Amino acid sequence: MKVYLTSILKVIILFFAPIKPLIILISLSTIIDTAFGIWKAKQLNEKITSKIFRNGLVPKLISYITTIMMVYGSDVFIINELTMSVVDVEFLATKITALTLISIEVKSMDESFIAVKGYSFIDKFKQMISKIKDVKKQL
């Protein structure tokens, strides 16, 4: 019985191996967002409890990872064939879903940053890129 279960587990791990980097990126962005939330709570003297983590971080990680795995499964068997006839990008639905989840987390980090510092790091980044473009045009 143990041999069968390990074989099934190996097959599942190999099936999801191509999206391992996406799962790691989504997990890291969620953990970094949680760190921003802790930082914000400490700066604003809000109460931090373990219940918040149990009800926030863990379910969010599980739901995000499950979502990306389910989209990947449907991408492998259905969606990829349809999108490859239009766009030459493999597993486009999985990549778009991962990008959406990561952008949600980045926006949440920005909201925490605004609450503490009073300005958006996304806006500062955009301003910096625009200044670089202006300098490049002048050269």
N, C-alpha and C positions, 0 to 999 in steps of 0.2 A: 504494500500500500504506500509506503514511504517513497519507493522508487517512482511510482506513478505520479504522486503529488509533486515530487521534485521535477519530474519531466514536464508536467503541465506548467509549473512555475517558470521553468527555463524557456518554454515556448512563449509564454506571456511576456517575459522580460525581453526576449529577442524580437517579438513583434513590436514592442514599444521603444526599442533601442534607438530608432532614428529620431525620435522626438525628445530624447534625454536632455539635450541642450536647452530646448524650449521649456521643459519642465523645471530645469535648474534656474533659468532666467525668471520664470514666473514665481518660483519659490523665493528666490533672492529679492525680487522686487517687493513681494509681500512682507518678507522679514524686515527689509529696509524701511518700508512704510510703517511697520509696527515700531521700529526704533524711532522714527520721526514722531510717532504718536506719543511714545514715552517721553521723548525730549520735550515735546509741546506740553504734556501734562506736568512735567517737573518745572518748566519755566513759568507756567501759569498757576502753579500750586494746586493742581487738581489731584484727586485721589486716584491711586493706581492699585488695583486689586488683581489677584490671580483669576478671579471669576471673569474679568474682562478678557483675559487671554484665552480662557477656555471657551468663551462665547464669541470671541473675535478671531484670533489668529488661526487656531486649529480648524474650525469649520471653513474658514475662508480658504486656507491652503488645500483642504480636502476637496472643496467644491471646485476650485480653480483647476487642480490637477485632474480631477474626474472629468471636468468639462473638456479640457484639452485632449484627454485620452479618448473620450467619446467622439469628439469631432475628428480626431485622427482616424479612428476606426471607420467612421462613415466616409471619410476622405479616401481611405485605402480602397474600400469596396465600391463606392458609388461616385462621390463628388469629383475625385481626381480625374477620372476618365472624361467627365463633362468639361471641366475647366481646362484640361490639356488640349482640347480641341479648339479652344478660344485663345488661351494664354499659355505661353511656354514656361510655366512655373509649376513645379511639382508641389502637391499638398498645399495649395493656395489657401484653402479654407482653414486649415490648421494654423498656418502662419498668420493669417488675418485675425483669427481668434486669439492667438497668443499676443499679438501686437495690441489688440483691444484690451486684454486683461492687464498687460503691463502699463498701458497708457492710463488706465483707471487708477492704478497704484501710484504712478508718477503724479497724477493730478491730486490725489489724496496727500502725497508728500508735500506738494506745493501749498495745499490748503493749510497744513500744519505749519509750514514755513511762514506763510502770510500771518497766521495767528500770533506767531512769536516775534518775527522780525518786522512785520508791517509791509513787506513788499514780496513780490513773486520772483522766485529764482528762474522760472520759465521766461518771464518777461525780461529779466536781466540777461539771460542767455540769448534771447532773440535780439536784444539791443547790441550785444557784443558781436553777434554774427553780422548784423547790419553794418556796424562800424568796420569790421574786417572787409566786407564787400566794398565799402566806400573807399577804404585805403587801397584796396586792390585796383579799383577803377582809376584812382589818381596816379597809380604807378603806370 
